[in-house]
Amino acid sequence: MSSDPPKRDHQSHMLRLWQVEDAGKIVWRASLQDILTGKQKGFVSLQDLFAHLTELTSQAPEVVHLVIDDQTEKVHIEIKFQF
């Protein structure tokens, strides 16, 4: 009997993004929480987040659209995967 978790045909995550000051620069931090397991993983950069998404899906994501509303501080990121 294998101890590997069963493969899922989809992934559901809660993505959180926020800004912090690092060495005098404003940078983005992120965390992903797996909806099914509750496990959470933090990222010190968006590049690290995208590397993790690539690892999860075996596909490199492409940022199609990124909008940051300075007044409301809301962020919209559209990510596309080519299968």
Steps between C-alpha positions, in 0.01 A plus 500: 500500500638839399531782752481759222189721519247440221543723196244776465364622168473855632657729758314748721698755696441824685761751381599788728723787384641789699779754481790547741803723510827315445831687488317825425294352216135394496475132401218249470458201729252218443351194660298212360268292714381166361123499541482120536784444749526841666879498450646845448823600327659845501703668226747790523444599137251456218773313312510242781120472484510438124777241544279318751201513263722355228602218735136430596376483143809400301414802284662842500245773573481816294383822660247631255366794695608679819309800635575677827246760610694750714183651649343177623826300518323216319708277274367301206728240345392284211724196452479273198637148462560344158409131493 
